[in-house]
């Protein structure tokens, strides 16, 4: 793995571990409590992050994905989304990245185990990339288009930070 990819991956892992540490101390009823009908519970935020990571690795390991160059529009959009996620507070969530019924059925330890496995796959994927693959598509975001490896990792960090902020607001941490 290149030093750049490793640095981004380690940042993602620290953020994920901090998030999981924060939510692991909550009782089950607090995990599922939603402040109102439209807002997500802590458990739903964690589940969405898990599904998002699973989708990234699913696309990243699809053979045809890596052959496409990144989308020109993605350069500016990702920079804006990563630096100012509060500007886009209500980006629509694709249905396959939020399943409220599954979020309610899965225990936090089950989600953590799946997330651990997904991150292991991400580490393995990054380990086998070269600096020459930097400009090739890793993930096709529904709003920004095709993203290369660094853009995808930056977006994952901004996305996790955004949901971690929401979780902290819900838990008072």
N, C-alpha and C positions, 0 to 999 in steps of 0.2 A: 504494500500500500504506500502511495506517495505520502510525504510528510504533510502536505496540504490536506489530502483526504483524511488522513489520520487525525489531524487537528480538528477538522469539522466533526468527524465521527465522535471523538472524545468529548467535544462540547455537547453534542446531542445526547450522549450517554449520561454525562453529569446532570444535564437538565432533566432527563427522564428519571434518573435516580432521585433527584430532589423532589420531583413531582410525586413519585411513588411513595417516598418517605412521608411526605405531607399527607397524602390520602390514606396511607396504611394505618395511621393513628386514629382515623375516624370510625365511629361505630357504624354498622351496616345501615341503620335508618338515616344517618346523616349523609351517607354516600348516595342514597336514592332520593333524598329530599330535593324537590325543585321549588324555587322561590315563588314561581307562578306557572300558569299553564303553558306558556311559550318558552320559558327558560329551561335550559338543560340542568340536570342534576350533575353532581361531581362524577358519578359513575358513567353518565352519558358522555361527558367530556373525555374521560379516560378511554372509553370504548371507541369514540370517534378518532382519537389519536392512534389507537391500535389499528383500526381499520384503514386509516390513511397511510400508516407505515406499511401495512400489508399490501396496499394497492401500489405504493411506490416500488416495493421489491418485486411484486408481480410484473409490473411493466418493465422494470430495469432488467429482469432476467429473460424477458421475451426476446428471442433472437432478432426479430425484424426491427425492434425498437432502436437498437444501438446503431443502425445504419443511417438513420436520418439526421441531418444537421439540425441544430436547435432553431427555433423560430426567431426571426429577427425582432418581432414585437416583444418577445420574452425578456430581452435585455433590460428595457426600461421598466416594464411592468413588474418584474421580479424585484428590481432595485427599489421601486416605490413601495410594493407590498411588504418587503422585508424591512425597510426602514420606517415605514409609517403604517403598520397594520390597523391602527385606529381609524385611518381614513376609509377603510373598507370594513366596517363593523359587521355588515350583514351580507357577506358573500354567500350566495345560495349553496347549500351543502348537497352534493349528489346523493340520491337515495341509497346507493350502495355503500356510502361512507357514514351512514347513520341508521342503525336499526334499533329503535327503542326497545323492541321486544327482546332482542338478543342481549342488549345492555342490561336489562333487568334480570335475565336468566343467568348470566355469567357472574361468578364470584370474582372479587378483585384478584385473588391469587391465580385464578384461571386466566384472566386477562393479562396479568403480569407474566405468566409462563408463555403465553402466545407472543407477547411483546418481546420477551427475551429471545425466543426462537427467531422472530422476525429480524431483530437487530443482529443476531448471529449471521443470518443470511445476508444482511446489508454489509456487515463487516467482511464477509467472504467475498461478496461482489466487488466491494471497493478494493480489496486486497489484490484482485486480479486485473484491475484497470491500470492503464499506463497514462502518463501525462498526455499522450497523443489522443486519448479518447475524450479529453476534456470538452471539446466542442460538439460531441455527439449527444444525441438525446438520451436521457436516462428516464425521464418521466414526462407524460403529457398531462399538464394541469388543465382542468376544464375552463379556467378563465384566462390564464396566461399563455397557453399553448405549450409547445415542446420546450423542455428545459434540459440543459446539460447537467453534468454531475455536480459541479459547484453550485449552480443555481438551485438545483433540487435540494442539496444539503442546507443551503441558506434558507430556502423556503421552509424546510422541515423545522429548522431552528426557530424561525419566526412564528410558524404555526403552533409549535409546542409552547413557546413563550406566551403567545396570545391566549391559549387555553389554560395555561398555568395561572395567568393573571385572573382569569374568570373563576378558576377553582379557588384561588386565594380569597377572592371577593366573597364567594359562597361560604367559605369556611372561617372567614375572619382572620386569616393568617397573613 
